[in-house]
């Protein structure tokens, strides 16, 4: 039952955001950029009884993924501006996202070794 509630609530948020985006694309993008999924996930984890340590590690993971996500969206934006097919733009974005995460991990490990 709890998983069904999560799915319905999450689907409602996504549906609402896409309907707003259809009518007002810029506002829909701003709302979509809100950390809705992250906050919903933190709430679901809390309601499932996870402790503050798990919640804080999750929040740190979200922060670590933010730069790569911004890079992905930048690639998709530029690709669409250049009239690339949507799915090709998304594919390039995901490839850039994966590459960014890989490079980010190497940089973080090297910085930790230096410090």
Phi and psi in degrees as a GROMACS rama.xvg file:
@    title "Ramachandran Plot"
@    xaxis  label "Phi"
@    yaxis  label "Psi"
@TYPE xy
-64.2184  -39.3496  UNK-2
-65.2969  -36.1269  UNK-3
-65.615  -40.4955  UNK-4
-62.1298  -41.7048  UNK-5
-62.3122  -44.7411  UNK-6
-64.1937  -45.4989  UNK-7
-64.6089  -46.9506  UNK-8
-62.3039  -43.3541  UNK-9
-66.5014  -41.6462  UNK-10
-63.6285  -38.7616  UNK-11
-62.6403  -41.8775  UNK-12
-62.7679  -47.1804  UNK-13
-62.7771  -44.3344  UNK-14
-61.1841  -42.8367  UNK-15
-63.4836  -45.1814  UNK-16
-62.6852  -43.0705  UNK-17
-68.7469  -33.2707  UNK-18
-67.8868  -40.6284  UNK-19
-63.2147  -42.7298  UNK-20
-63.8387  -33.3849  UNK-21
-63.234  -40.1939  UNK-22
-86.0784  -38.5217  UNK-23
-135.199  83.0064  UNK-24
-53.5394  -44.2011  UNK-25
-64.4798  -44.3193  UNK-26
-66.9711  -37.6968  UNK-27
-60.8855  -39.85  UNK-28
-65.0267  -40.995  UNK-29
-63.7684  -44.2632  UNK-30
-65.6162  -40.3545  UNK-31
-64.074  -29.1491  UNK-32
-76.035  -14.5208  UNK-33
-61.2669  150.522  UNK-34
-77.7773  50.2273  UNK-35
-61.773  -47.2316  UNK-36
-65.2184  -41.5966  UNK-37
-62.5785  -46.5218  UNK-38
-66.3813  -42.3262  UNK-39
-60.0601  -41.8667  UNK-40
-63.3773  -42.7018  UNK-41
-62.9221  -42.2441  UNK-42
-62.5629  -46.0843  UNK-43
-61.9655  -43.4608  UNK-44
-60.9801  -43.1212  UNK-45
-62.3311  -45.5905  UNK-46
-65.3173  -24.5582  UNK-47
-83.2861  -1.48787  UNK-48
95.3973  11.0752  UNK-49
-68.594  146.477  UNK-50
-84.9717  173.598  UNK-51
-62.5711  -30.9109  UNK-52
-63.9772  -45.4094  UNK-53
-64.044  -44.2456  UNK-54
-62.7617  -40.6114  UNK-55
-70.1662  -36.67  UNK-56
-64.7908  -38.3449  UNK-57
-62.179  -47.1334  UNK-58
-60.7153  -39.737  UNK-59
-64.6555  -39.5197  UNK-60
-62.4168  -39.5814  UNK-61
-62.3918  -44.9924  UNK-62
-60.7237  -39.881  UNK-63
-65.6271  -31.649  UNK-64
-84.196  -12.5002  UNK-65
-61.189  -48.2322  UNK-66
-59.7412  -40.3149  UNK-67
-66.2532  -36.7932  UNK-68
-66.2599  -41.3207  UNK-69
-61.6541  -39.4198  UNK-70
-63.0782  -45.392  UNK-71
-56.7317  -49.129  UNK-72
-64.9188  -35.2821  UNK-73
-62.2782  -43.0239  UNK-74
-64.3761  -44.6635  UNK-75
-62.0692  -44.7278  UNK-76
-58.5306  -51  UNK-77
-62.9843  -42.166  UNK-78
-62.1697  -42.5649  UNK-79
-69.1295  -35.0527  UNK-80
-64.1518  -30.0873  UNK-81
-89.0646  14.0147  UNK-82
65.0027  27.896  UNK-83
-74.4259  148.299  UNK-84
-54.9558  141.634  UNK-85
-53.3387  -47.6591  UNK-86
-70.9734  -30.9895  UNK-87
-67.4351  -41.323  UNK-88
-62.1779  -43.5177  UNK-89
-64.9571  -42.0303  UNK-90
-60.1552  -44.3922  UNK-91
-62.9883  -41.7012  UNK-92
-60.6856  -45.1634  UNK-93
-65.3034  -39.6061  UNK-94
-62.2905  -44.1074  UNK-95
-63.783  -37.421  UNK-96
-61.9946  -47.3495  UNK-97
-62.8179  -43.9454  UNK-98
-61.8567  -43.9478  UNK-99
-60.5597  -45.4646  UNK-100
-61.5612  -40.333  UNK-101
-61.966  -49.6637  UNK-102
-64.1248  -41.6336  UNK-103
-59.125  -42.5341  UNK-104
-63.3486  -42.2108  UNK-105
-63.2093  -45.5864  UNK-106
-61.1731  -44.8319  UNK-107
-62.0245  -43.4209  UNK-108
-63.1727  -41.4045  UNK-109
-67.6059  -37.9877  UNK-110
-66.6837  -40.1242  UNK-111
-62.8251  -38.9537  UNK-112
-67.1516  -35.9111  UNK-113
-68.9386  -41.2488  UNK-114
